[in-house]
Amino acid sequence: MERRAAYLRPDQLRAELTANPIVYLPLGPLEWHAPHLPVGTDPIHAEQAALAASEITGGLVYPALYWGTERERDPRMLDWIGLDRGQWVVGMDFAPDSIASHYAYEDVFGLVVREQLRLIFRWPVKLVVIISGHGATNHLQVLERLAAEYSAENHRVLVVLPFVSDEKGVMRVGHASRIETSTMLHLAPQSVRINLLPTGEKPLHNDRWAIVDYATFAGQPTPERTVSEGDDPRKSTAQEGGRIFKSAVAHIAQLVNTAKISLS
């Protein structure tokens, strides 16, 4: 059945929400993801994960919210990336030829999401599942704060990311590196152009491309401040992306189905 809320008539909305009072809210900003990926990588990923998860759990998918926030990089992170510790850099906007990412101010982002939740709960909804394709710390903190606030008022909100954790519960996801590139090769291959990156074994310097592997984000950059070999986006495949996406969707569906038990 059609699960995109915007495409349904009132009788269809009412019928599905009576059976499954769940709405997925996918979101993420338009953001520089190096030259080889679309700027909508985060919200596209989130929306596709929401659609796939809703097929398993029931419920509807609200139109993706193309909003997100970021903060300035602290001196330590700037050094890990390979930038001057005194620079003012917000999010991923530091590559020489990057196009500006659309990061909202943190307080504005919070207001927008708060209002979106208020409107969704005007429908007969008991659970809103926010799927964030963007993983910035302050971005997630805003979402988790709103989720806690609404949940305390008997409006259950769950915040999830469309990524897979390892056996230790850690999401080893970089930015525009292998996992995101593989996922987009699976979801939107027409929007990916890996040939826009240097060919061969030429290293990808973080400061030149704003491609940052997970190890760098975790404080373990390479001495040359380049993308590690194992996280190189040029080694991405649609097959790997499909496996990652399927596992992430299954995990989201499991979390939602568990939350559904407490809704009745």
C-alpha positions in Angstrom: 0.0 0.0 0.0 1.0 3.6 -0.3 2.7 4.7 2.9 3.6 8.3 2.0 1.1 10.3 4.0 1.0 13.2 1.5 -0.4 10.9 -1.1 -3.3 9.5 0.9 -6.9 10.7 1.3 -8.3 11.4 4.8 -10.2 8.0 4.9 -6.9 6.2 4.0 -5.0 8.1 6.6 -7.5 7.4 9.3 -7.7 3.7 8.5 -4.0 3.1 8.6 -3.4 5.2 11.8 -6.3 3.3 13.5 -4.6 0.0 12.7 -1.0 1.3 13.2 -0.8 4.7 14.9 2.8 5.3 13.8 4.3 8.1 11.8 7.9 8.1 10.5 9.5 11.6 10.2 12.7 11.4 8.1 15.0 14.4 8.3 18.5 15.7 7.5 20.1 18.9 6.1 21.2 19.6 2.6 25.0 19.2 3.2 28.2 18.9 1.3 29.1 15.3 0.9 32.2 15.7 -1.3 31.9 16.1 -5.0 30.7 12.6 -5.7 27.5 12.5 -3.6 24.3 14.5 -3.7 23.8 17.3 -1.1 20.6 15.5 -0.1 22.4 12.3 1.0 21.2 12.5 4.6 17.4 13.2 4.1 17.3 10.8 1.0 18.8 8.1 3.1 16.4 8.8 6.0 13.3 8.8 3.8 14.2 5.6 2.1 14.8 3.9 5.4 11.5 5.2 6.7 9.6 3.8 3.7 11.3 0.4 4.0 10.8 0.2 7.8 7.1 1.2 7.5 6.5 -1.7 5.2 7.5 -4.0 8.1 5.9 -2.2 11.0 2.9 -0.5 9.4 2.3 3.2 9.8 2.9 6.2 7.5 5.8 8.3 6.4 5.6 12.0 6.6 7.4 14.1 3.9 11.1 14.4 4.6 12.1 17.4 6.6 15.2 18.9 4.9 16.5 20.5 8.0 19.4 19.9 10.3 22.0 21.6 12.4 25.8 21.6 13.1 28.3 23.3 15.4 31.7 24.7 15.0 34.6 22.3 15.1 36.7 22.4 18.2 40.5 22.8 17.9 41.2 19.1 18.6 38.8 18.0 15.8 40.3 20.6 13.4 43.7 19.1 14.1 42.5 15.5 13.5 41.0 16.6 10.2 44.2 18.4 9.2 43.1 22.0 9.5 44.5 24.9 11.5 43.4 24.7 15.1 42.4 28.4 15.1 40.0 28.2 12.1 36.3 28.8 12.3 34.7 25.8 10.6 31.0 24.7 10.9 30.2 21.1 10.1 31.7 19.9 6.8 32.1 23.3 5.1 35.8 23.4 4.7 36.7 21.9 1.4 38.1 24.5 -1.0 35.4 24.0 -3.7 32.5 23.0 -1.4 29.1 24.5 -1.7 27.6 25.8 1.5 25.6 23.3 3.6 22.2 24.3 4.8 22.7 24.1 8.5 20.0 25.8 10.6 20.9 27.5 13.8 20.4 25.0 16.6 17.6 26.9 18.3 15.7 27.4 15.0 16.1 23.7 14.2 14.6 22.8 17.6 11.6 25.1 17.0 11.0 23.6 13.5 11.1 20.0 14.7 9.0 20.9 17.8 6.3 22.4 15.6 6.4 19.5 13.2 5.8 17.0 16.1 2.9 19.1 17.4 1.2 19.0 14.0 1.8 15.3 13.5 0.3 14.5 16.9 -2.9 16.3 15.9 -3.6 13.1 13.9 -4.5 9.9 15.8 -0.8 9.1 16.3 0.8 7.4 19.3 4.4 7.0 18.1 6.5 9.3 15.9 9.8 7.7 14.7 12.3 10.3 13.8 14.9 8.9 11.4 17.9 11.2 11.1 20.3 10.7 8.3 22.5 13.3 9.9 24.6 12.3 12.9 26.0 15.5 14.3 26.2 15.5 18.1 24.3 18.7 18.7 21.7 17.8 16.0 21.0 14.5 17.8 20.9 16.2 21.2 18.2 18.5 20.0 16.1 15.5 18.7 16.7 13.5 21.9 15.7 16.4 24.1 12.4 16.9 22.1 11.8 13.1 22.2 12.2 13.0 26.0 9.9 16.0 26.4 7.1 14.7 24.2 7.4 11.2 25.6 7.0 12.6 29.1 3.7 14.1 28.0 2.4 10.7 26.7 3.3 11.4 23.1 6.0 8.7 22.4 8.9 9.8 20.2 11.7 7.6 19.1 15.0 8.8 17.5 16.9 6.4 15.3 19.7 6.6 12.7 19.7 4.5 9.5 23.1 2.9 10.2 24.3 -0.4 11.6 26.2 -0.6 14.9 29.0 -3.1 15.4 29.1 -5.7 18.1 30.1 -3.1 20.6 27.1 -0.9 19.7 29.3 1.7 17.9 28.3 3.2 14.6 31.5 3.3 12.6 30.2 5.7 10.0 32.3 8.5 8.5 31.3 11.3 6.3 31.0 10.8 2.5 33.3 7.8 3.0 32.7 4.1 2.2 29.5 3.4 4.0 27.6 6.5 2.9 28.8 6.1 -0.6 27.9 2.5 -0.8 24.5 3.2 0.6 23.8 6.0 -2.0 25.1 3.7 -4.8 22.3 1.4 -3.6 19.6 4.0 -3.1 20.3 6.6 -5.7 23.0 5.4 -8.1 22.0 8.1 -10.7 23.2 10.8 -8.2 26.6 9.3 -7.5 29.8 10.0 -9.5 32.8 8.3 -7.9 34.9 9.3 -11.0 34.8 12.9 -9.7 37.4 11.7 -7.0 41.1 11.2 -7.8 41.7 7.9 -9.5 44.2 5.2 -8.5 45.9 5.1 -5.1 46.2 8.9 -4.7 45.3 9.6 -1.0 42.2 11.6 -0.2 43.2 14.4 2.2 40.4 15.4 4.6 41.0 19.1 4.2 40.8 19.0 0.4 37.7 16.8 0.0 35.9 17.0 3.4 35.6 13.3 3.3 36.3 12.1 6.9 36.5 8.5 8.0 35.2 7.2 11.3 38.6 6.7 12.7 39.4 10.4 12.3 36.1 11.4 14.0 37.1 9.0 16.9 40.4 10.7 17.3 42.6 8.3 15.4 43.5 10.1 12.2 46.2 8.9 9.9 49.5 10.8 10.3 48.9 12.4 6.8 45.3 13.3 7.7 44.0 11.3 4.9 41.0 8.9 4.6 42.0 5.5 5.8 42.3 2.7 3.2 39.4 0.7 4.6 37.0 3.7 4.6 37.9 4.9 1.1 34.8 5.8 -0.9 36.4 4.7 -4.1 36.0 1.1 -2.8 32.3 1.4 -2.4 29.8 -0.9 -4.0 26.0 -0.9 -4.4 26.0 -4.5 -3.2 27.6 -3.5 0.1 25.2 -0.5 0.3 22.3 -2.9 -0.1 23.5 -5.1 2.7 24.1 -2.2 5.1 20.7 -0.6 4.3 18.8 -3.9 4.8 20.4 -4.5 8.2 19.7 -0.9 9.3 16.1 -1.1 8.3 15.7 -4.4 10.1 17.2 -2.9 13.2 14.8 0.1 13.0 11.8 -2.1 12.5 12.8 -4.2 15.5 13.0 -1.0 17.7 9.7 0.2 16.4 7.9 -3.1 16.9 9.2 -3.3 20.5 7.9 0.3 21.1 4.5 -0.7 19.6 4.0 -3.2 22.4 3.7 -0.3 24.9 1.2 1.7 22.7 -1.8 -0.6 23.3 
